Amino acid sequence: MSDVYDLIVYGDIVLPEGILYDGAVAATDGKIVKIGAKGSVTESAKRIVRAEGQFVLPGAVDAHVHCYSSLDEGFYTASRAAAAGGVTTIIEMPYDATGMICTPDLFEEKRARLERESIVDVAMLATIHKQDGYDDIHRLAEAGACGFKVSMFNTDSFRFPRIDDGQLLDSFAVIAETGCPVGVHAETDEIVRRYIEKYKSLGSDPRAHGWSRPKVSESTAALTAMELAYETGVKLHLYHCTYPRIFHLADYFRSQGARITAETCTHYLTLSEEDMPRLKGKGKINPPLRSREDVEGLWELARKGAIDMITSDHAPWLLERKTHDDIFSNASGAPGVEHLLPVVYSEGVAKGRLAITELVRLLCENPATVFGLGHRKGKIGVGYDADLVVLDPDASWVMDERKLQSSAGWSPYDGMAMRGKVTHTFVRGTLVYDGDVIGEAGHGRFVPAAHNR
């Protein structure tokens, strides 16, 4: 091979086995072709980035992004936010304002749309029919779906419905045949419905949202899903876990032979129920924010390696959907894909709660592995896609919602003091962010999953 590369990035390279200080990564044709000490890589490339003293990370893989819950967002705007935040691969949710992605035709239409509009790469989840539709499960897996997402709570009967336990049992068994994981929104519908009725008269107090979704509504649903996974042998992923007990329960089921992974989100690591009077509707997220003790408990589990991944659960509602006086009248969710890496670095690594190698495991390597992208994404290695992020660990700045890329135009982290800043984002060797988003629509590609069958 010629020693003339398309790209060389110099810096402190964060590899799975540790940090290569004063190293270099070289890429050609979108792939990493050489990693080594600075002096071992010939200084001959079409683009050279000198980031000595800064971290060079694999691009983050955000495994929980809703690009179309609000039609004002879409792949183009969400991917601009991703690029600015060092996310080089989005795993897109199958619940759109226009309906569920549960057939091969709908999946193909959305795949074609992302390759016209996205700046970063995208893997896609599918969902299942409310009744039957088992043949579509196999066809969607064959089309490259990286997994399936289901909900045990009826968020919206049209686009985000509850799947009953009997249908889950049958569907889990079929999904197990594909090798794909199935991810679950775990909240027990009957408990939440009852408790919303119990507290709806107190809707002027933003904390009522949390009271209406007690911890037991999350744990009972998670237990049901894990027992179904144990019975069927399917790979189960628990989305947006809010407090430590869920991870302890997942660890128990793993000890019994079940294949379980579980995530938490940036907002559960940084915000609590005490912030609700200040945030009001901006803090309404399902499941809700928990206690300050739970926040610290999650950081301790992350430090110990007991959490599989951290995601954003990016749900970019316009401000008009988040400013009702009655907390129950607001949409649930918050924009987050642009915040994922910066917040976890600032609150985790910079504050000594998390090693930089653990950050890479949580934001890059594990999400790619769980969702069948680990052959291309999630680490800096020869033969992998040249998805690279340069992060200046010494930069101090303040989160300003007016400067963010999402169509939402707001952030629950507005005004947060930050340490460490993304300066460059490369997707398959192409620079898409250098302080400004310069990537073009259509650069992003669909990433088909490669699960073991």
N, C-alpha and C positions, 0 to 999 in steps of 0.2 A: 504493500500500500504506500502511496505517496505520503510524505510528511507534510503536505499542504492540506490543511483542514478547512472546513467551513467556519468553525468556531473554536476558540480556546477561551476558557474562563479560568483565571488564576484566583486562588483564595484558600480558605480553610475548608476542605471538602468533607462533608459529613457523609460517611459511608456506613453501611450496616454494622461493621465491626468497630467503628470508632471514627475519630477525626484525623484526616490527613492534613496536618498543618503545612502551610506554604506549598500547596499542591496545585495541580492543574487537571482540568477535564477538557478533552478534545472531542469534537463531534464532526461527522460528515454524513450528508444525506439524511439528516434528522436523527441519527443514532450516535450513541456514545461509542467511540472507537479506542480511546486511550485515557487512562487515569494514572497519574504518577506524581512524583516530586516535581517541583517547578522546573528544575533543570533538565528533567528527562523528556520533556515535551518540546519538540522543535517549535520555535516562535515563528510559525509561518501559517497564517490563517486569514481568511477573508474578513473575519471580525475577531478582535481580541478584546476581552474585558478584564481589566486589571482591578481585582477586588481583594488585594492582599489585606489581611487583617479582618476580612469580613467572611461570614459563613456562606458557603455554596451548598444549597440544599436540593434534594429532589423536589420537583413540583408537588404541591399538596394535592391529594385526591379527596375532594369533599363528597362524602358518600350520602349526603342528604340535602338535595337542592330541589326546590319547587320553582321551575322557571315560568310555569303557566298557571299557577293558582290565581294570579292576577294577570290578565291579558295585557296590561300596560308594560310588563317586564319582557318576557320572551327570551329566546336564546341570545340575541345580540346584546341586550342590555345586561343580562345576568352574566354573560361571559366577559364583558368589559369589567364588571365588578370582580369576577374571579381573577382575571389577569392582573388587576391592580393589587389584589391581595395575595398573589403567589400561588393561586390554585390553577393548576394546569389541566386537571381532569375533573369534570363535573359528573356525578352520578345522579341522573335526572329521575325525579319521582313520576309515577304514572297517573297522577290525579290532577287533571287540568280543568280549568273553568268550563271547557267545552265537553268534558266527560272523561271517562276512564280509558286508559290505554290497555285494552284487554283482548284485542284481536290482532292477527298478523297485519291486516290492512291498515289499521290505525297506527300500529307500531312502525310500519314502513313509511307512512306519510310523515310521521314525526322525525324519523331518521333522516329522510330527505331534507326536511326543513332545517334540522340542526346543521347539516353540511352546507347549506346555503347561508346560514346566519351566524353561526358560532365562531368565536375567536379562539377558544380553547377546545380541547378534545372532550367528548361526551360519551359516557356509557349510559345505557338506558335500562331502567327497571320496567317491568310490566306488572299488571295486576290480574285478578281473576274475576270471572263472572259471579254475580250474586248467587246463581244457581247453575250447577253443571259446567259445561264449557271445558271439559278436561282435554279434549283434542287440541284446543287452542294453547294449552299449557305447553305441550310438546312442540307445537309449531313456533311459539314465541321463543322457547329455548333454542331451537334450531336457527332462528333468525338472529341470535346473538344477544338476547336479553341477559343481563348480568345477574338477574334475580327477580323475585316477585315481592310485591308489597301488599299487605292486607291490613285492614283495620278491624279492631274489636269494638270500636266506638263509632256510632253513626254520626259522623261530622256533617255529611250532606248525602241524602238518599240518592242523589243523581251522580255526583262526581266523586264522593268519598264515603261510600256506605259501609255499614257494619256487615261483616260476614259472620254468620252464626257458627256455633261450635261444630255442628255436624258437617257443614260444608267445609270448615277448616280441616277437620279430620280427613275427609276424602281428598281434599285438594293437597294437603301436606303429603299424602301418600303418593300422589301423582308427581308432585314437584320433586320428591325424593328420587324418582326415576331419572330425572333430567340432570342431576348433579348440581342444580342451582340452589342457592340459599333462598329462604323465604323470610322476609322481614315483617315484623308485626308492630303496629301501633297498639300498645297494650294499655287500655283503660276499660274497665268493666262498665258497659253501657248502662245497666240497670242502676248501679250505684250512683253514677254521675247524674243520670236523669233525676233520680230521687233527690239528690242533694242540691241540684240546681233549683228545683222547686222549693226546697227548704230555705235557700238563701236568696232567692231572686228578689225579695222585698228589700234586701240590703245592697242592691246593686250600685248605689251611689258611693259605696266604700269599695275601692279597687281590690282590697284584700278578699272580698267575697268570692272572687274567681277561684282562688286557692282553696277556700273553705268548701267550695262546691265540688272539688276534685281531690278528696283526701288520699293520703298515701295508699291506703288499702285498696282503692279503686285501681291503682296501678299494679300493685303486687298480686292481686287475685287474678287479673288478666294475664300477667306475665307467667304466673304459675300454670294456668290453663294451657297457654301456648307451649310452655316447656314440657308439660306432660304429653301433649299431642306430638311434639317433636320426638320425645323419648319413645313413644309408641310407634311412630312411623319411620324413624331414622332420618328424617329430613334435617338439613342444616338450617338452624333457626338463628335469626338475628333480631335482637331486641332494640328497637329505635328509642331515641331520646329518653334514656333512663335518668331519673331526676334525683335519686338518693341512694346511699350505699347499699341498703338491704337488697335491692334488685340484683346487684352484682354478687352479693353473697349467695343468693338463691341460684343464680346462674352457675356459680362455682360448684354448688352442691349437685346440680343436674349434670354438669360435666363429669363429676366424680362417679356418677352412675352410668356414664357412657353416652350421654346425650351430646350432640354437637351444637353448642350454643356459643354465640358471640353477642356482645352488648356494647352499646355506645352511650356516651353522654354528649352534651352540646356546650358550646361556649357560654351560653347564657346561664346554664346551671352551675358553671364554674366561676361566674363573676357577679351574678345578681341573685337576690333573694327576695322572699316575701316582704322583707322590710323596705324594699325599694318600690313596692307597688303604689303607695300614696304619692310618690314622686313621679313615677313613670305612667301611672294610670293605664289607659288602653294600650300604650306602647309596650307594656310589660305583660299583656295578656297573651299567653302561650299555652298550648296543650302538649303534654301535661304542664302544670303550673310551676312557677318558681317555688322553691322550698326554703328551708331555714338556713341561717348562716352556718350552723353546725353541719348541715348537709353539704354545703359548698366546700368546707374544709375537709369533710370526710371524702368527698369525691377527689380532691387533689391528692389526698393520702393514698387512695386506691390507684390513681394514675401513676404516682411515684413508684408504687410497688409492682406495677405491671398488671394490675387486676382489671383494668379497663381496656377494651380492645381497640377502641378508636374514639376520636372526638370529631364531631361534625357541626355544621352550622344550622341545619334545618331552615335554610333560607326560604322565607315566605314574605315576599316584598309587597305587602299591602300599601296602597296609597294612604296618606295621612287621614283622608276623610273617612277611612274605614276604622280608624283607631282613636277617634277623639269624642266618642259619645260619653255623656255623663254617666250613663248606666253601663257598668263594666260588661254586663252580659250582652249588650248590643254591639260590641266591638268584634271585629274579626280577630282570629287567633293566629299568632305567628309574628315573626320579625325578620327583616333583612339581615343577612349574616355572612354570605360567602366571601365578601371582601374583608371581613373582620377575623375570619377563622385563624389563619396563621399569625397575624399580628397580635391578636389578643392572647392566644395560647403562649406565644413567645414572651410577651410582655408580662403577663400575669403568672406564667409558669417558669420559664427558663430564667428570665431576668430577675425574678424574685427568689430564685433558688428552690422552687418547688419541684422542678422537673429538669432532667438533663436534656441537652439538645438532641442526643441520640434517641431518647424516649419520645421527644416531640416528633421526630421523623417516623418512629414506629407507629405513633398514634394518628398522625395526619397523612402519612404517605404509604408506608409499607403495608400495614395491616388492612386498611381499606382496599388497597389494590389486591391483596391476596384473597380476602374474604369474597370479593365480588368478581373473581376470575380474571383480573387484569394484571396479576403479578408477574406475568411473563414479559410485560412491556413497561409497566408503570410502577412507581412507588419507591424506587431506589436508584442511586447512581451506580451503574455497573456497565461494563462493556456489553454491547448488544442491546441495551435498553434505550427507549426513546430519550432523546436529549431534552427532557423536561427539567429545567434548571431554574433555581431561584437564588438570587443574591440578596442577603439580608445584612444590613449594617447594624451590628449589635450595640453600637454606641449612640445611635441616633435617638434623640428625645423629641417627642412631639405630642400634640393633643388631638384626639379624635374630633373631627369637625364634620358633622353630618352634611353640611352644605357642599363638601368637596367629594362626596362619595358618588359612585357610578350608578347605583341602582335607581330605578324609576321611583322607588318609594320616597326618596328625599328626606329620610330621617333615620336615626339609629338609636337603639337603647343605650349605646356606649358613648353618645355625644358628650364631649367634655372630659372623657377619660384621659388621664395622663398615660402616655405610652412610652415604652422603651424598646428599641429595635425596629427597623423599618425596611420594608421590601424596596429595593432599588432597581432590580431587573427581573423580568420573568421571560423565560424562553419556553416555547412549546415546539417540541421536535426540532430544536436548534434555531428556530425563528424568534427573534425578539418581538414580544408583543406588549411589553411595558418597560419603560425606562424613566419613570417619574410621571410620564403621561402614557395613556393607552394608545399604542400605535399599531396594534394588531388589526387585521382586516377581517370583516365578515367573510366566512367561507374558508378561513384557514383551519378552523376546527374540524375534526374528523370523528365519525362514529367509531367507538372502540368495541368490537364484539368480544364477549366474554369467552374464555377458554376453560370452562369447568371440566374436571375429570368426570366422565360419565360412569 
